[in-house]
Amino acid sequence: MTRVRRVLAALLLVPVLTGCFASNGDSTDDAKSGSRLRVALAFPPAENLSPYGADATILSRLGVTESLTALEANGSAAPALAASWKQENDRTWLFTLREATFQDGTDVTPSAVTEALTHATEAKPEPAALSGVTLTAKAEGSTGVRITTEDPDPVLPLRLSSPSLAVLSPKAYDGEDRVDPVGTATGPFALTKVTGSTAATLDRFDDYWNGRAQASGVDVKFIPDGTARTSALRTGEADLAEAIPVAQAATLDEVTRKATATTRTTSLQLNTASGPFKDPKLRAAARAAIGTSALADGVYEGYADAGAGIYGPAVTWAEGKRIRPTGRAKAAAPGGAKVTIATYDNRPELPEAAQVLKQQLEKAGFKVELEVREYSRLESDAMDGKFDAVVLARNTLVDTGDPVAVLAGDYTCDGGYNLAQLCEKRVDAAVAKAEGVADTDERQDAAMAAEAAILVTDAVVPLVHQQIITGVGTSVSGALLDPYERTLVGTGTRR
């Protein structure tokens, strides 16, 4: 379909959204009080807004949760709830807390932080940021938290910036079955109400340690349909809309269409534990059949680069250090092998990309069925290896900012997000070696060696490296757009 026809189709198929952002606040609030922001998000909560899984970034993007540290644009750790830290030995770090208050009115204390981190270490499945890492936290005096890791962890401050290691008040852990972030976090906006998987209400937290937010609150709608999200922005029903589909981009005025290079890679994860792709020769056949340029230029209309590896161009140091994979299995004829490829429609390009992959693989001799769901209804089956392949858009640095962490979480035997079900001794060894390197430059080299070891298995076929398009209303200022996709709304975001 040509770009013009796609734009016309998008306009003709726009759902009616009138009234979907009826605010709990008064839109005529004066500047002192601040207007409420209306935000359209692509991904409904998949895990009851637990901070330990995919929902963690929902909370951080909305300015609800914070961790001990934050991630700078250059990829380094910055102070957050911890004002400073120092390394005492190769396994022990002392973090000094700043003066801050939880949204339930209690103080952020060393014992509260220790309890929060301890709960994270005990979560099942474990947060991706803790994949392969065992740590213990202990209160030290009135402002200190001493964190000790079982093995040396030279990037611990970076790891602790993960949204999945957000610090919540003790009240959040009162329930036996889940962690409750409603009114228990530390960010500039407090979650006050969650309406299933459709909406959430946030109010400004006036005692936020880093200053009072300019907006009085945030009204969130979870809108998986990309056309509907775009329409909400264009018709003035939303002030911010994330993950605008490339097919809808041209329907927005240029001033409201913000494209940001991200560390997100879309890939095809092949199930190495069961089904046809358990055979490395058939994985090699699938990889050889796929043309990534057709995806970057066609499906993504130039808002992406052809897949080069697990890390893309936004990881600026990666290309110069990339190692060519050698020793891959020789491709075998598919012989009509039947495979099911699953993906989700929260990012509308993914089903279209999956359709292109279907055509390419069928041309090579596979028989392909597609399974498309909304992400929250796909994740558990994908994690359990119920599909032969999954088309996934994954921000490679979102969990920790450390390039090694995504490899440990996604491709090792004990990884918490191992959709490829990969378990290879050589991969685990390469990742473990990289995890032990402290020097930044050398750690990057080790990460690229581990990337090559993973690519040799053909468990993952990198497809494209994305730009993300965010719709920002003309009346909005201060939207936080970053390559790690951890932030969107902050103290300075207002309309």
Helices and strands as residue ranges (DSSP letters): H 3-12, E 36-41, H 56-61, E 69-71, E 77-79, E 82-89, E 92-97, H 110-122, G 128-130, E 135-140, E 144-149, H 156-159, G 163-165, G 170-173, E 189-195, E 199-204, E 217-222, H 226-234, E 240-241, H 246-249, G 254-256, E 257-270, G 276-278, H 280-289, H 292-294, I 295-299, E 304-306, G 319-321, E 338-344, H 349-364, E 367-373, H 375-383, E 389-395, H 403-411, H 425-435, H 440-456, E 460-472
